[in-house]
Amino acid sequence: MKGFMEGFGVVSAFWVLSAVAVVSALGIIVSRNLLHAVLWLILTFVALAGLFITLTADFVAVAQVLVYAGAVGVLVVFAIMLTPSSARTNAETRFFGPGLLVAAAFSTVLAYVALATDWPVVARDAFQTTAQEIGSLLVTRYVLAFELASLVLIVAMVGAIVLVRGGRTVPEEQVEAAAPAESEPEQRQEQTTAVQVH
């Protein structure tokens, strides 16, 4: 009875998290505000992390939360907040119809593959951790790929910093507003010099 309840709880959590992921994914599509769409996206990432936990993939779940829900989600939020307010609306485009057809066709193919595939189920006695095995493989067999990925991330970060710092320009409105303020001390100095001469 205890094993049945534990299995029933995992299955129930799986279906609930699946429903949350689907609903939040639909929220990304129908949301008009880009900031709201990003919040739905973060909720989708968290729901997928929960699905990974139910599948005993703890390392992938933690990576999902840290990288996608944390880093990518916050990065997109900052990108939206730093853009003009006029560009924050998720307006319809002329590609809505073709995009909807492609999404429907892709979803149909995925549904057919999921239903037609005989998914093998591996019985496990208890929850097994995978972080230790993945970590040992990253520093032994796949150490070269791991270091190359780290190098690529560093190069991308440095390039982003260079692009952001190198492209700063002062708006013309600020230059025009600062010009009278800078000329006032010079006018005062000229008036003082004229008074001393007289």
ZAGU-927010 format. One record per residue: residue in one letter; y, z, x of N, C-alpha, C in turn. Coordinates in steps of 0.1 Angstrom, whole numbers, plus 2048, in hexadecimal, padded with zeros to 3 digits. Atoms other than C-alpha are relative to their C-alpha. Example, Ala and Ser with C-alpha at 12.3 -4.5 7.8 and 13.67 -1.06 7.14 Angstrom:
@aa->A	nnorth->7F4	nup->800	neast->809	canorth->7D3	caup->84E	caeast->87B	cnorth->80C	cup->800	ceast->809
@aa->S	nnorth->7F5	nup->800	neast->7F7	canorth->7F5	caup->847	caeast->889	cnorth->80B	cup->808	ceast->7F8
This chain:
@aa->M	nnorth->7F4	nup->800	neast->808	canorth->800	caup->800	caeast->800	cnorth->80D	cup->800	ceast->809
@aa->K	nnorth->7F4	nup->800	neast->7F7	canorth->818	caup->808	caeast->81C	cnorth->802	cup->7F3	ceast->807
@aa->G	nnorth->7FE	nup->80D	neast->7FA	canorth->811	caup->7E7	caeast->82E	cnorth->805	cup->7F6	ceast->7F6
@aa->F	nnorth->7FB	nup->809	neast->80A	canorth->817	caup->7D5	caeast->80D	cnorth->80E	cup->802	ceast->7FD
@aa->M	nnorth->7F2	nup->7FD	neast->803	canorth->838	caup->7E6	caeast->807	cnorth->809	cup->7FB	ceast->80C
@aa->E	nnorth->7F9	nup->805	neast->7F5	canorth->843	caup->7DE	caeast->82B	cnorth->801	cup->7F1	ceast->800
@aa->G	nnorth->800	nup->80E	neast->801	canorth->839	caup->7BA	caeast->827	cnorth->809	cup->7FB	ceast->7F5
@aa->F	nnorth->7F8	nup->804	neast->80B	canorth->84A	caup->7B8	caeast->805	cnorth->80F	cup->802	ceast->803
@aa->G	nnorth->7F2	nup->7FE	neast->7FC	canorth->86A	caup->7C6	caeast->814	cnorth->805	cup->7F6	ceast->809
@aa->V	nnorth->7FC	nup->80A	neast->7F7	canorth->86B	caup->7AD	caeast->830	cnorth->802	cup->7F3	ceast->7F8
@aa->V	nnorth->7FF	nup->80D	neast->808	canorth->865	caup->790	caeast->818	cnorth->80C	cup->800	ceast->7F7
@aa->S	nnorth->7F5	nup->7FF	neast->808	canorth->87F	caup->79D	caeast->800	cnorth->80D	cup->7FE	ceast->808
@aa->A	nnorth->7F4	nup->802	neast->7F7	canorth->899	caup->7A0	caeast->81C	cnorth->802	cup->7F2	ceast->804
@aa->F	nnorth->800	nup->80E	neast->7FB	canorth->890	caup->77D	caeast->828	cnorth->807	cup->7F8	ceast->7F5
@aa->W	nnorth->7FB	nup->808	neast->80B	canorth->897	caup->76E	caeast->805	cnorth->80F	cup->804	ceast->7FD
@aa->V	nnorth->7F2	nup->7FC	neast->803	canorth->8B7	caup->782	caeast->800	cnorth->809	cup->7FB	ceast->80A
@aa->L	nnorth->7F7	nup->805	neast->7F5	canorth->8C5	caup->779	caeast->822	cnorth->801	cup->7F0	ceast->7FF
@aa->S	nnorth->800	nup->80F	neast->802	canorth->8BB	caup->754	caeast->81B	cnorth->80A	cup->7FC	ceast->7F5
@aa->A	nnorth->7F6	nup->803	neast->80B	canorth->8CF	caup->755	caeast->7FA	cnorth->80E	cup->802	ceast->805
@aa->V	nnorth->7F2	nup->7FD	neast->7FA	canorth->8ED	caup->765	caeast->80C	cnorth->804	cup->7F4	ceast->809
@aa->A	nnorth->7FD	nup->80B	neast->7F6	canorth->8EB	caup->74A	caeast->827	cnorth->804	cup->7F3	ceast->7F8
@aa->V	nnorth->7FD	nup->80C	neast->808	canorth->8EA	caup->72E	caeast->80D	cnorth->80D	cup->801	ceast->7F9
@aa->V	nnorth->7F3	nup->7FE	neast->808	canorth->906	caup->73C	caeast->7F7	cnorth->80C	cup->7FF	ceast->80A
@aa->S	nnorth->7F4	nup->800	neast->7F7	canorth->91D	caup->742	caeast->815	cnorth->802	cup->7F2	ceast->807
@aa->A	nnorth->7FF	nup->80E	neast->7FB	canorth->915	caup->71F	caeast->823	cnorth->807	cup->7F7	ceast->7F5
@aa->L	nnorth->7F9	nup->807	neast->80B	canorth->920	caup->711	caeast->801	cnorth->80F	cup->804	ceast->7FF
@aa->G	nnorth->7F2	nup->7FB	neast->800	canorth->93F	caup->727	caeast->803	cnorth->808	cup->7F9	ceast->80B
@aa->I	nnorth->7F9	nup->808	neast->7F5	canorth->948	caup->715	caeast->824	cnorth->805	cup->7F3	ceast->7FB
@aa->I	nnorth->7FD	nup->80D	neast->805	canorth->947	caup->6F4	caeast->812	cnorth->80B	cup->800	ceast->7F6
@aa->V	nnorth->7F7	nup->800	neast->80C	canorth->95A	caup->6FC	caeast->7F2	cnorth->80D	cup->807	ceast->803
@aa->S	nnorth->7F3	nup->7F8	neast->7FE	canorth->975	caup->713	caeast->802	cnorth->80B	cup->7F6	ceast->804
@aa->R	nnorth->7F5	nup->808	neast->7FC	canorth->997	caup->703	caeast->804	cnorth->808	cup->806	ceast->80C
@aa->N	nnorth->7F9	nup->7FA	neast->7F5	canorth->9A5	caup->71C	caeast->81C	cnorth->7F7	cup->801	ceast->80C
@aa->L	nnorth->808	nup->800	neast->7F4	canorth->999	caup->718	caeast->840	cnorth->7FC	cup->80E	ceast->804
@aa->L	nnorth->803	nup->7F2	neast->7FC	canorth->99B	caup->73D	caeast->847	cnorth->7F5	cup->806	ceast->7F7
@aa->H	nnorth->80B	nup->7FC	neast->809	canorth->985	caup->744	caeast->829	cnorth->7F3	cup->7FA	ceast->804
@aa->A	nnorth->80C	nup->807	neast->7FB	canorth->96D	caup->72A	caeast->835	cnorth->7FA	cup->806	ceast->80C
@aa->V	nnorth->805	nup->7F9	neast->7F3	canorth->96A	caup->73B	caeast->857	cnorth->7F9	cup->80D	ceast->7FC
@aa->L	nnorth->806	nup->7F3	neast->804	canorth->963	caup->75C	caeast->846	cnorth->7F2	cup->7FD	ceast->7FA
@aa->W	nnorth->80D	nup->804	neast->805	canorth->947	caup->74B	caeast->832	cnorth->7F6	cup->7FC	ceast->80B
@aa->L	nnorth->809	nup->804	neast->7F4	canorth->93A	caup->73C	caeast->853	cnorth->7FB	cup->80C	ceast->807
@aa->I	nnorth->804	nup->7F4	neast->7FA	canorth->939	caup->75E	caeast->863	cnorth->7F5	cup->807	ceast->7F8
@aa->L	nnorth->80B	nup->7FA	neast->809	canorth->925	caup->76C	caeast->845	cnorth->7F3	cup->7F8	ceast->801
@aa->T	nnorth->80C	nup->808	neast->7FE	canorth->90D	caup->74F	caeast->849	cnorth->7F9	cup->803	ceast->80D
@aa->F	nnorth->806	nup->7FC	neast->7F3	canorth->908	caup->757	caeast->86E	cnorth->7F9	cup->80E	ceast->7FF
@aa->V	nnorth->806	nup->7F2	neast->801	canorth->901	caup->77C	caeast->865	cnorth->7F3	cup->7FF	ceast->7F8
@aa->A	nnorth->80C	nup->801	neast->808	canorth->8E8	caup->772	caeast->84A	cnorth->7F5	cup->7FA	ceast->808
@aa->L	nnorth->80A	nup->807	neast->7F8	canorth->8D6	caup->75B	caeast->862	cnorth->7FB	cup->80A	ceast->80B
@aa->A	nnorth->805	nup->7F6	neast->7F7	canorth->8D4	caup->778	caeast->87B	cnorth->7F7	cup->809	ceast->7F9
@aa->G	nnorth->80A	nup->7F8	neast->807	canorth->8C4	caup->78D	caeast->861	cnorth->7F3	cup->7F9	ceast->7FD
@aa->L	nnorth->80C	nup->808	neast->801	canorth->8AB	caup->771	caeast->85B	cnorth->7F8	cup->800	ceast->80D
@aa->F	nnorth->807	nup->7FF	neast->7F3	canorth->8A2	caup->771	caeast->880	cnorth->7FA	cup->80E	ceast->802
@aa->I	nnorth->806	nup->7F2	neast->7FF	canorth->89C	caup->797	caeast->87E	cnorth->7F4	cup->801	ceast->7F8
@aa->T	nnorth->80C	nup->800	neast->809	canorth->884	caup->792	caeast->861	cnorth->7F4	cup->7F8	ceast->807
@aa->L	nnorth->80A	nup->809	neast->7F9	canorth->872	caup->778	caeast->877	cnorth->7FC	cup->806	ceast->80E
@aa->T	nnorth->803	nup->7F9	neast->7F3	canorth->86F	caup->792	caeast->894	cnorth->806	cup->7F9	ceast->80C
@aa->A	nnorth->7F9	nup->806	neast->7F4	canorth->887	caup->77E	caeast->8AA	cnorth->80D	cup->808	ceast->802
@aa->D	nnorth->7F4	nup->7F7	neast->7FE	canorth->89E	caup->79B	caeast->8B4	cnorth->80A	cup->7FA	ceast->809
@aa->F	nnorth->7F7	nup->805	neast->7F6	canorth->8AD	caup->78A	caeast->8D2	cnorth->809	cup->7F5	ceast->7FA
@aa->V	nnorth->7F8	nup->80B	neast->806	canorth->8B7	caup->76B	caeast->8BF	cnorth->80A	cup->805	ceast->7F5
@aa->A	nnorth->7F7	nup->7FA	neast->80A	canorth->8C6	caup->781	caeast->8A3	cnorth->80C	cup->806	ceast->807
@aa->V	nnorth->7F5	nup->7FA	neast->7F9	canorth->8DB	caup->794	caeast->8BC	cnorth->809	cup->7F5	ceast->806
@aa->A	nnorth->7F8	nup->80B	neast->7FB	canorth->8E6	caup->774	caeast->8CD	cnorth->808	cup->7F9	ceast->7F4
@aa->Q	nnorth->7F9	nup->806	neast->80C	canorth->8EF	caup->766	caeast->8AA	cnorth->80C	cup->808	ceast->7FC
@aa->V	nnorth->7F5	nup->7F8	neast->803	canorth->905	caup->783	caeast->8A3	cnorth->80B	cup->800	ceast->80A
@aa->L	nnorth->7F6	nup->7FF	neast->7F5	canorth->916	caup->785	caeast->8C5	cnorth->807	cup->7F3	ceast->802
@aa->V	nnorth->7FA	nup->80D	neast->7FC	canorth->91B	caup->760	caeast->8CC	cnorth->806	cup->7F9	ceast->7F4
@aa->Y	nnorth->7FB	nup->808	neast->80B	canorth->91F	caup->750	caeast->8AA	cnorth->809	cup->808	ceast->7F7
@aa->A	nnorth->7F8	nup->7F8	neast->809	canorth->92B	caup->76B	caeast->892	cnorth->80C	cup->807	ceast->807
@aa->G	nnorth->7F6	nup->7FA	neast->7F9	canorth->93F	caup->77C	caeast->8AD	cnorth->80A	cup->7F7	ceast->807
@aa->A	nnorth->7F8	nup->808	neast->7F7	canorth->94C	caup->764	caeast->8C7	cnorth->805	cup->7F3	ceast->7F9
@aa->V	nnorth->7FC	nup->80C	neast->806	canorth->94C	caup->743	caeast->8B4	cnorth->809	cup->803	ceast->7F4
@aa->G	nnorth->7F8	nup->7FD	neast->80C	canorth->959	caup->752	caeast->894	cnorth->80E	cup->805	ceast->803
@aa->V	nnorth->7F3	nup->7FB	neast->7FC	canorth->975	caup->765	caeast->8A5	cnorth->809	cup->7F4	ceast->806
@aa->L	nnorth->7F9	nup->80C	neast->7FA	canorth->97E	caup->745	caeast->8B9	cnorth->806	cup->7F7	ceast->7F5
@aa->V	nnorth->7FB	nup->809	neast->80B	canorth->981	caup->730	caeast->899	cnorth->80B	cup->807	ceast->7F9
@aa->V	nnorth->7F5	nup->7F9	neast->806	canorth->996	caup->74B	caeast->889	cnorth->80D	cup->7FF	ceast->808
@aa->F	nnorth->7F4	nup->801	neast->7F8	canorth->9AE	caup->74B	caeast->8A6	cnorth->806	cup->7F2	ceast->800
@aa->A	nnorth->7FC	nup->80E	neast->800	canorth->9AF	caup->725	caeast->8A6	cnorth->808	cup->7FD	ceast->7F3
@aa->I	nnorth->7F9	nup->802	neast->80D	canorth->9B9	caup->725	caeast->881	cnorth->80D	cup->807	ceast->800
@aa->M	nnorth->7F3	nup->7F8	neast->801	canorth->9D3	caup->741	caeast->885	cnorth->80A	cup->7FA	ceast->809
@aa->L	nnorth->7F6	nup->806	neast->7F7	canorth->9E3	caup->72E	caeast->8A2	cnorth->805	cup->7F2	ceast->7FC
@aa->T	nnorth->7FC	nup->80D	neast->805	canorth->9E6	caup->70E	caeast->88F	cnorth->80B	cup->801	ceast->7F5
@aa->P	nnorth->7F6	nup->7FF	neast->80B	canorth->A03	caup->706	caeast->877	cnorth->7FA	cup->803	ceast->7F3
@aa->S	nnorth->805	nup->7FC	neast->80D	canorth->A00	caup->713	caeast->854	cnorth->7FC	cup->7F4	ceast->7F7
@aa->S	nnorth->803	nup->80C	neast->808	canorth->A00	caup->6F0	caeast->845	cnorth->7F2	cup->7FA	ceast->803
@aa->A	nnorth->80D	nup->805	neast->7FC	canorth->9DF	caup->6E8	caeast->858	cnorth->7F4	cup->809	ceast->7FC
@aa->R	nnorth->80B	nup->7F6	neast->803	canorth->9CB	caup->705	caeast->849	cnorth->7F9	cup->7FD	ceast->7F3
@aa->T	nnorth->806	nup->804	neast->80D	canorth->9C2	caup->6F4	caeast->828	cnorth->7F5	cup->7F6	ceast->803
@aa->N	nnorth->80B	nup->809	neast->7FF	canorth->9A0	caup->6E4	caeast->825	cnorth->800	cup->7F5	ceast->7F6
@aa->A	nnorth->7FE	nup->80A	neast->80A	canorth->9AB	caup->6C5	caeast->813	cnorth->7F5	cup->7F6	ceast->7FF
@aa->E	nnorth->80B	nup->80A	neast->801	canorth->994	caup->6AA	caeast->806	cnorth->804	cup->7F3	ceast->808
@aa->T	nnorth->7FD	nup->80C	neast->7F8	canorth->991	caup->68A	caeast->81B	cnorth->7F8	cup->7F5	ceast->7FA
@aa->R	nnorth->807	nup->80C	neast->805	canorth->984	caup->667	caeast->815	cnorth->7F1	cup->800	ceast->804
@aa->F	nnorth->80E	nup->7FF	neast->7FC	canorth->963	caup->671	caeast->826	cnorth->7F8	cup->80A	ceast->7F8
@aa->F	nnorth->807	nup->7F6	neast->808	canorth->95A	caup->68A	caeast->80B	cnorth->7F3	cup->7FA	ceast->7FA
@aa->G	nnorth->80C	nup->806	neast->807	canorth->943	caup->672	caeast->7F8	cnorth->7F5	cup->7FC	ceast->80A
@aa->P	nnorth->80B	nup->803	neast->7F6	canorth->930	caup->664	caeast->817	cnorth->7FA	cup->80C	ceast->806
@aa->G	nnorth->806	nup->7F3	neast->7FA	canorth->92D	caup->687	caeast->825	cnorth->7F7	cup->807	ceast->7F7
@aa->L	nnorth->808	nup->7F9	neast->80A	canorth->91F	caup->694	caeast->805	cnorth->7F2	cup->7F9	ceast->7FF
@aa->L	nnorth->80C	nup->807	neast->800	canorth->905	caup->678	caeast->805	cnorth->7F7	cup->803	ceast->80C
@aa->V	nnorth->808	nup->7FD	neast->7F4	canorth->8FB	caup->67E	caeast->829	cnorth->7FA	cup->80E	ceast->7FF
@aa->A	nnorth->805	nup->7F2	neast->801	canorth->8F8	caup->6A4	caeast->822	cnorth->7F4	cup->800	ceast->7F6
@aa->A	nnorth->80B	nup->800	neast->80A	canorth->8E2	caup->69D	caeast->803	cnorth->7F4	cup->7FA	ceast->806
@aa->A	nnorth->80B	nup->807	neast->7FA	canorth->8CC	caup->685	caeast->816	cnorth->7F9	cup->809	ceast->80B
@aa->F	nnorth->805	nup->7F7	neast->7F5	canorth->8C9	caup->69E	caeast->834	cnorth->7F9	cup->80C	ceast->7F9
@aa->S	nnorth->806	nup->7F4	neast->807	canorth->8C1	caup->6BB	caeast->81C	cnorth->7F2	cup->7FC	ceast->7FA
@aa->T	nnorth->80D	nup->804	neast->805	canorth->8A6	caup->6A6	caeast->80B	cnorth->7F5	cup->7FE	ceast->80A
@aa->V	nnorth->80A	nup->801	neast->7F5	canorth->895	caup->69E	caeast->82C	cnorth->7FC	cup->80E	ceast->805
@aa->L	nnorth->804	nup->7F2	neast->7FC	canorth->896	caup->6C3	caeast->836	cnorth->7F7	cup->806	ceast->7F6
@aa->A	nnorth->808	nup->7FA	neast->80A	canorth->888	caup->6CE	caeast->815	cnorth->7F2	cup->7F9	ceast->800
@aa->Y	nnorth->80D	nup->806	neast->7FF	canorth->86C	caup->6B4	caeast->818	cnorth->7F8	cup->805	ceast->80C
@aa->V	nnorth->807	nup->7FB	neast->7F4	canorth->863	caup->6BF	caeast->83B	cnorth->7FB	cup->80E	ceast->7FE
@aa->A	nnorth->803	nup->7F1	neast->801	canorth->864	caup->6E4	caeast->832	cnorth->7F4	cup->801	ceast->7F6
@aa->L	nnorth->80A	nup->7FF	neast->809	canorth->84D	caup->6DE	caeast->814	cnorth->7F3	cup->7F9	ceast->804
@aa->A	nnorth->80C	nup->808	neast->7FC	canorth->835	caup->6C5	caeast->824	cnorth->7F9	cup->806	ceast->80D
@aa->T	nnorth->805	nup->7FB	neast->7F4	canorth->830	caup->6D9	caeast->844	cnorth->7F7	cup->80D	ceast->7FD
@aa->D	nnorth->809	nup->7F4	neast->801	canorth->813	caup->6F2	caeast->847	cnorth->805	cup->80A	ceast->80A
@aa->W	nnorth->7FB	nup->7F7	neast->7F6	canorth->825	caup->70F	caeast->857	cnorth->7F6	cup->80B	ceast->803
@aa->P	nnorth->80A	nup->7F5	neast->7FC	canorth->80D	caup->726	caeast->86A	cnorth->806	cup->80D	ceast->800
@aa->V	nnorth->7FB	nup->7F2	neast->800	canorth->811	caup->74B	caeast->865	cnorth->7F8	cup->808	ceast->809
@aa->V	nnorth->806	nup->7F7	neast->7F6	canorth->80A	caup->762	caeast->882	cnorth->800	cup->80E	ceast->7FB
@aa->A	nnorth->800	nup->7F2	neast->804	canorth->7FF	caup->785	caeast->878	cnorth->803	cup->809	ceast->80C
@aa->R	nnorth->7FB	nup->7F6	neast->7F6	canorth->810	caup->7A1	caeast->88B	cnorth->7FE	cup->80E	ceast->7FB
@aa->D	nnorth->802	nup->7F2	neast->805	canorth->808	caup->7C6	caeast->88A	cnorth->80D	cup->807	ceast->7FE
@aa->A	nnorth->7F3	nup->7F9	neast->801	canorth->82C	caup->7D1	caeast->88F	cnorth->80B	cup->7F7	ceast->806
@aa->F	nnorth->7F5	nup->807	neast->7FB	canorth->84E	caup->7C6	caeast->899	cnorth->800	cup->7FF	ceast->80F
@aa->Q	nnorth->801	nup->802	neast->7F2	canorth->84D	caup->7B7	caeast->8BC	cnorth->80E	cup->7FB	ceast->805
@aa->T	nnorth->7F3	nup->804	neast->7F9	canorth->86C	caup->7B4	caeast->8D3	cnorth->7FE	cup->7F4	ceast->808
@aa->T	nnorth->801	nup->80D	neast->7F8	canorth->873	caup->793	caeast->8E3	cnorth->80B	cup->800	ceast->80B
@aa->A	nnorth->7F5	nup->800	neast->7F6	canorth->892	caup->79C	caeast->8F8	cnorth->7FB	cup->801	ceast->80E
@aa->Q	nnorth->805	nup->7FE	neast->7F2	canorth->87E	caup->7A8	caeast->916	cnorth->7F9	cup->7F3	ceast->805
@aa->E	nnorth->807	nup->80C	neast->7FC	canorth->868	caup->789	caeast->917	cnorth->80A	cup->7F5	ceast->803
@aa->I	nnorth->7F6	nup->80B	neast->7FD	canorth->886	caup->771	caeast->914	cnorth->809	cup->803	ceast->80C
@aa->G	nnorth->7F8	nup->7FD	neast->7F4	canorth->89A	caup->784	caeast->92E	cnorth->7F9	cup->7FE	ceast->80D
@aa->S	nnorth->808	nup->802	neast->7F4	canorth->87E	caup->783	caeast->947	cnorth->7FF	cup->7F1	ceast->803
@aa->L	nnorth->801	nup->80E	neast->7FE	canorth->87A	caup->75E	caeast->941	cnorth->80D	cup->7FA	ceast->805
@aa->L	nnorth->7F3	nup->805	neast->7FC	canorth->8A0	caup->758	caeast->946	cnorth->803	cup->802	ceast->80E
@aa->V	nnorth->7FE	nup->7FD	neast->7F2	canorth->8A0	caup->768	caeast->968	cnorth->7F5	cup->7FC	ceast->809
@aa->T	nnorth->80B	nup->805	neast->7F7	canorth->880	caup->759	caeast->975	cnorth->7FE	cup->7F1	ceast->7FE
@aa->R	nnorth->804	nup->80E	neast->801	canorth->874	caup->738	caeast->967	cnorth->80C	cup->7F7	ceast->7FD
@aa->Y	nnorth->7F4	nup->808	neast->804	canorth->895	caup->72C	caeast->958	cnorth->80D	cup->805	ceast->806
@aa->V	nnorth->7F4	nup->7FA	neast->7FA	canorth->8AD	caup->73C	caeast->970	cnorth->80A	cup->7F5	ceast->803
@aa->L	nnorth->7F7	nup->80B	neast->7FC	canorth->8BC	caup->71A	caeast->97B	cnorth->808	cup->7FB	ceast->7F3
@aa->A	nnorth->7F9	nup->803	neast->80C	canorth->8C4	caup->710	caeast->957	cnorth->809	cup->80B	ceast->7FB
@aa->F	nnorth->7F7	nup->7F5	neast->804	canorth->8D2	caup->732	caeast->950	cnorth->80D	cup->800	ceast->808
@aa->E	nnorth->7F5	nup->800	neast->7F7	canorth->8E9	caup->730	caeast->96E	cnorth->809	cup->7F4	ceast->7FD
@aa->L	nnorth->7F8	nup->80C	neast->804	canorth->8F4	caup->70D	caeast->965	cnorth->808	cup->801	ceast->7F3
@aa->A	nnorth->7F9	nup->7FE	neast->80D	canorth->8FC	caup->717	caeast->942	cnorth->80C	cup->80A	ceast->802
@aa->S	nnorth->7F5	nup->7F7	neast->7FD	canorth->911	caup->734	caeast->950	cnorth->80C	cup->7F9	ceast->807
@aa->L	nnorth->7F5	nup->807	neast->7F9	canorth->924	caup->71C	caeast->967	cnorth->807	cup->7F7	ceast->7F6
@aa->V	nnorth->7F9	nup->808	neast->80A	canorth->92B	caup->704	caeast->94A	cnorth->809	cup->808	ceast->7F8
@aa->L	nnorth->7F7	nup->7F8	neast->809	canorth->939	caup->720	caeast->935	cnorth->80D	cup->804	ceast->808
@aa->I	nnorth->7F4	nup->7FD	neast->7F8	canorth->950	caup->72B	caeast->952	cnorth->809	cup->7F5	ceast->801
@aa->V	nnorth->7F8	nup->80C	neast->7FE	canorth->95C	caup->708	caeast->958	cnorth->808	cup->7FD	ceast->7F3
@aa->A	nnorth->7FA	nup->802	neast->80D	canorth->963	caup->704	caeast->932	cnorth->80B	cup->80A	ceast->7FE
@aa->M	nnorth->7F6	nup->7F5	neast->802	canorth->976	caup->725	caeast->931	cnorth->80D	cup->7FD	ceast->809
@aa->V	nnorth->7F4	nup->803	neast->7F7	canorth->98C	caup->71C	caeast->950	cnorth->807	cup->7F4	ceast->7FB
@aa->G	nnorth->7F9	nup->80C	neast->806	canorth->993	caup->6F9	caeast->941	cnorth->808	cup->803	ceast->7F4
@aa->A	nnorth->7F8	nup->7FD	neast->80C	canorth->99E	caup->708	caeast->920	cnorth->80C	cup->808	ceast->804
@aa->I	nnorth->7F4	nup->7F9	neast->7FC	canorth->9B5	caup->720	caeast->932	cnorth->80B	cup->7F7	ceast->806
@aa->V	nnorth->7F7	nup->80A	neast->7FA	canorth->9C4	caup->704	caeast->947	cnorth->807	cup->7F7	ceast->7F6
@aa->L	nnorth->7FA	nup->809	neast->80B	canorth->9CA	caup->6EE	caeast->928	cnorth->80A	cup->808	ceast->7F8
@aa->V	nnorth->7F7	nup->7F9	neast->808	canorth->9DA	caup->70A	caeast->915	cnorth->80D	cup->804	ceast->808
@aa->R	nnorth->7F5	nup->7FC	neast->7F8	canorth->9F1	caup->716	caeast->931	cnorth->808	cup->7F4	ceast->805
@aa->G	nnorth->7F9	nup->80C	neast->7FB	canorth->9FA	caup->6F3	caeast->93D	cnorth->808	cup->7F8	ceast->7F6
@aa->G	nnorth->7F9	nup->808	neast->80A	canorth->A06	caup->6E5	caeast->91C	cnorth->80B	cup->807	ceast->7F8
@aa->R	nnorth->7F5	nup->7F9	neast->807	canorth->A21	caup->6FD	caeast->913	cnorth->80D	cup->7F9	ceast->801
@aa->T	nnorth->7F3	nup->806	neast->800	canorth->A42	caup->6EE	caeast->909	cnorth->809	cup->808	ceast->7F7
@aa->V	nnorth->7F6	nup->7F8	neast->808	canorth->A62	caup->6FE	caeast->8FC	cnorth->805	cup->7F7	ceast->7F5
@aa->P	nnorth->7FB	nup->808	neast->80B	canorth->A6C	caup->6F1	caeast->8D9	cnorth->80F	cup->7FE	ceast->802
@aa->E	nnorth->7F2	nup->803	neast->7FF	canorth->A8E	caup->6E0	caeast->8D7	cnorth->809	cup->80A	ceast->7F9
@aa->E	nnorth->7F8	nup->7F6	neast->808	canorth->A9A	caup->6F9	caeast->8BD	cnorth->803	cup->80C	ceast->809
@aa->Q	nnorth->7FE	nup->7F5	neast->7F7	canorth->A96	caup->715	caeast->8D6	cnorth->80A	cup->7FD	ceast->80B
@aa->V	nnorth->7F7	nup->804	neast->7F5	canorth->AA8	caup->702	caeast->8F1	cnorth->80E	cup->7FF	ceast->7FB
@aa->E	nnorth->7F2	nup->800	neast->806	canorth->AC6	caup->6FB	caeast->8DA	cnorth->805	cup->80D	ceast->7FD
@aa->A	nnorth->7FB	nup->7F2	neast->803	canorth->AC7	caup->71F	caeast->8CF	cnorth->803	cup->808	ceast->80C
@aa->A	nnorth->7FE	nup->7F8	neast->7F4	canorth->AC6	caup->72C	caeast->8F2	cnorth->80C	cup->7FB	ceast->808
@aa->A	nnorth->7F5	nup->806	neast->7F8	canorth->AE1	caup->714	caeast->8FF	cnorth->80E	cup->807	ceast->7FD
@aa->P	nnorth->7F4	nup->7F9	neast->802	canorth->AFF	caup->725	caeast->8EE	cnorth->800	cup->80E	ceast->806
@aa->A	nnorth->801	nup->7F2	neast->7FA	canorth->AF3	caup->748	caeast->8F9	cnorth->802	cup->7FF	ceast->80F
@aa->E	nnorth->7FE	nup->801	neast->7F1	canorth->AF2	caup->73C	caeast->91D	cnorth->80E	cup->7FC	ceast->804
@aa->S	nnorth->7F3	nup->805	neast->7FD	canorth->B14	caup->72C	caeast->91B	cnorth->80B	cup->80B	ceast->7FE
@aa->E	nnorth->7F6	nup->7F6	neast->803	canorth->B26	caup->74B	caeast->90E	cnorth->805	cup->808	ceast->80C
@aa->P	nnorth->7FB	nup->7F9	neast->7F4	canorth->B27	caup->75F	caeast->92F	cnorth->808	cup->7F7	ceast->809
@aa->E	nnorth->7F8	nup->809	neast->7F8	canorth->B34	caup->740	caeast->941	cnorth->80F	cup->7FE	ceast->7FA
@aa->Q	nnorth->7F3	nup->801	neast->807	canorth->B51	caup->73C	caeast->927	cnorth->808	cup->80D	ceast->803
@aa->R	nnorth->7F9	nup->7F4	neast->7FE	canorth->B59	caup->761	caeast->92B	cnorth->805	cup->801	ceast->80E
@aa->Q	nnorth->7FC	nup->7FF	neast->7F2	canorth->B5A	caup->75E	caeast->951	cnorth->80C	cup->7F7	ceast->802
@aa->E	nnorth->7F4	nup->809	neast->7FE	canorth->B72	caup->740	caeast->94F	cnorth->80C	cup->806	ceast->7FA
@aa->Q	nnorth->7F4	nup->7FA	neast->806	canorth->B89	caup->753	caeast->937	cnorth->805	cup->80B	ceast->809
@aa->T	nnorth->7FB	nup->7F5	neast->7F7	canorth->B8A	caup->771	caeast->94F	cnorth->807	cup->7FA	ceast->80C
@aa->T	nnorth->7FA	nup->806	neast->7F5	canorth->B92	caup->75A	caeast->96C	cnorth->80E	cup->7FB	ceast->7FD
@aa->A	nnorth->7F3	nup->806	neast->804	canorth->BAE	caup->749	caeast->959	cnorth->80A	cup->80B	ceast->7FE
@aa->V	nnorth->7F6	nup->7F5	neast->802	canorth->BBE	caup->76B	caeast->94F	cnorth->804	cup->806	ceast->80E
@aa->Q	nnorth->7FC	nup->7FB	neast->7F3	canorth->BBD	caup->777	caeast->974	cnorth->80A	cup->7F6	ceast->807
@aa->V	nnorth->7F7	nup->809	neast->7FA	canorth->BCE	caup->757	caeast->97F	cnorth->80E	cup->801	ceast->7FB
@aa->H	nnorth->7F3	nup->7FF	neast->806	canorth->BEA	caup->75B	caeast->966	cnorth->807	cup->80E	ceast->804
